[in-house]
Structure formats: C-alpha cells, structure tokens
Amino acid sequence: MVGKRSDFPAEAAPCGKVIGGRCYRDDDEEGLVVYVQVYECGCRRTHHEYHDGTVNTTAVKHGRVRHGHGKVVSDEHIEHPV
C-alpha cells in the first residue's frame, strides 16, 4: 500500500470555518480504504473502510494548539449489511 498526499480546496471544517488543508488516501485494492483530511486550522476528518464493508468516520474539532487536544464532534460506526 502506497498512499497519496495532496491538498484539498476550502470546505467547511468540523469547527465551521471554510478552509483547505492536506489529505491522505491509501487503499489495498481489496476493500481497505483510509482517507484522512487535516485542515489548516487543526481540525481533522477520518474515514476508514474495512474489508468486511464496515465503515468508521470521525470528525475532530481543533483544540488548543499547545495541548494538541480536540473535541470529537462526530464518530460513526456503520456495520456491513448482512
């Protein structure tokens, strides 16, 4: 697996600011997908798809820069439909 990093255009970050950032995408071509967006303000979104079809998504609002903390504003776990 070799991921790709790139910039993404301005959009609404978890904190509400409209701002761009950097993203990372990787997959193993067999169902595993990792997609991470890190906004310039420090917010981030993650999206993981697993081989069984399960999906986890998380959005974290940036916190104090010195402490590196953030607040989880969304955390979803979707099971693969049987």
Contacts in CASP RR format, 6 or more apart in sequence:
PFRMAT RR
TARGET T0000
AUTHOR 0000-0000-0000
METHOD contacts of the structure
MODEL  1
MVGKRSDFPAEAAPCGKVIGGRCYRDDDEEGLVVYVQVYECGCRRTHHEY
HDGTVNTTAVKHGRVRHGHGKVVSDEHIEHPV
1 26 0 8 1.000
1 27 0 8 1.000
1 28 0 8 1.000
1 32 0 8 1.000
2 26 0 8 1.000
3 24 0 8 1.000
3 25 0 8 1.000
3 26 0 8 1.000
4 24 0 8 1.000
4 25 0 8 1.000
4 26 0 8 1.000
5 22 0 8 1.000
5 23 0 8 1.000
5 24 0 8 1.000
6 22 0 8 1.000
6 23 0 8 1.000
7 20 0 8 1.000
7 21 0 8 1.000
7 22 0 8 1.000
7 23 0 8 1.000
8 20 0 8 1.000
8 21 0 8 1.000
8 22 0 8 1.000
8 23 0 8 1.000
8 37 0 8 1.000
9 20 0 8 1.000
10 18 0 8 1.000
10 19 0 8 1.000
10 20 0 8 1.000
11 18 0 8 1.000
11 19 0 8 1.000
11 20 0 8 1.000
12 18 0 8 1.000
13 19 0 8 1.000
13 20 0 8 1.000
13 39 0 8 1.000
13 41 0 8 1.000
13 42 0 8 1.000
13 43 0 8 1.000
13 61 0 8 1.000
13 62 0 8 1.000
14 39 0 8 1.000
14 43 0 8 1.000
14 44 0 8 1.000
14 45 0 8 1.000
14 59 0 8 1.000
14 60 0 8 1.000
14 61 0 8 1.000
14 62 0 8 1.000
14 73 0 8 1.000
14 74 0 8 1.000
15 39 0 8 1.000
15 41 0 8 1.000
15 43 0 8 1.000
15 61 0 8 1.000
15 62 0 8 1.000
17 39 0 8 1.000
17 41 0 8 1.000
17 43 0 8 1.000
19 39 0 8 1.000
19 40 0 8 1.000
19 41 0 8 1.000
20 39 0 8 1.000
20 40 0 8 1.000
21 37 0 8 1.000
21 38 0 8 1.000
21 39 0 8 1.000
21 40 0 8 1.000
22 37 0 8 1.000
22 38 0 8 1.000
23 35 0 8 1.000
23 36 0 8 1.000
23 37 0 8 1.000
23 38 0 8 1.000
24 34 0 8 1.000
24 35 0 8 1.000
24 36 0 8 1.000
24 38 0 8 1.000
25 33 0 8 1.000
25 34 0 8 1.000
25 35 0 8 1.000
25 36 0 8 1.000
26 33 0 8 1.000
26 34 0 8 1.000
27 33 0 8 1.000
27 34 0 8 1.000
30 51 0 8 1.000
31 49 0 8 1.000
31 50 0 8 1.000
31 51 0 8 1.000
31 53 0 8 1.000
32 49 0 8 1.000
32 50 0 8 1.000
32 51 0 8 1.000
33 47 0 8 1.000
33 48 0 8 1.000
33 49 0 8 1.000
34 46 0 8 1.000
34 47 0 8 1.000
34 48 0 8 1.000
35 46 0 8 1.000
35 47 0 8 1.000
35 48 0 8 1.000
36 44 0 8 1.000
36 45 0 8 1.000
36 46 0 8 1.000
36 47 0 8 1.000
37 44 0 8 1.000
37 45 0 8 1.000
37 46 0 8 1.000
38 44 0 8 1.000
39 62 0 8 1.000
41 62 0 8 1.000
42 62 0 8 1.000
42 63 0 8 1.000
42 65 0 8 1.000
43 59 0 8 1.000
43 60 0 8 1.000
43 61 0 8 1.000
43 62 0 8 1.000
44 59 0 8 1.000
44 60 0 8 1.000
45 57 0 8 1.000
45 58 0 8 1.000
45 59 0 8 1.000
45 60 0 8 1.000
46 56 0 8 1.000
46 57 0 8 1.000
46 58 0 8 1.000
47 55 0 8 1.000
47 56 0 8 1.000
47 57 0 8 1.000
48 55 0 8 1.000
48 56 0 8 1.000
48 57 0 8 1.000
49 55 0 8 1.000
50 56 0 8 1.000
52 80 0 8 1.000
53 80 0 8 1.000
54 77 0 8 1.000
54 78 0 8 1.000
54 79 0 8 1.000
54 80 0 8 1.000
55 76 0 8 1.000
55 77 0 8 1.000
55 78 0 8 1.000
56 75 0 8 1.000
56 76 0 8 1.000
56 77 0 8 1.000
56 78 0 8 1.000
57 74 0 8 1.000
57 75 0 8 1.000
57 76 0 8 1.000
57 78 0 8 1.000
58 72 0 8 1.000
58 74 0 8 1.000
58 75 0 8 1.000
58 76 0 8 1.000
59 72 0 8 1.000
59 73 0 8 1.000
59 74 0 8 1.000
59 75 0 8 1.000
60 70 0 8 1.000
60 71 0 8 1.000
60 72 0 8 1.000
60 73 0 8 1.000
61 70 0 8 1.000
61 71 0 8 1.000
61 72 0 8 1.000
61 73 0 8 1.000
62 70 0 8 1.000
63 69 0 8 1.000
63 70 0 8 1.000
63 71 0 8 1.000
64 70 0 8 1.000
END
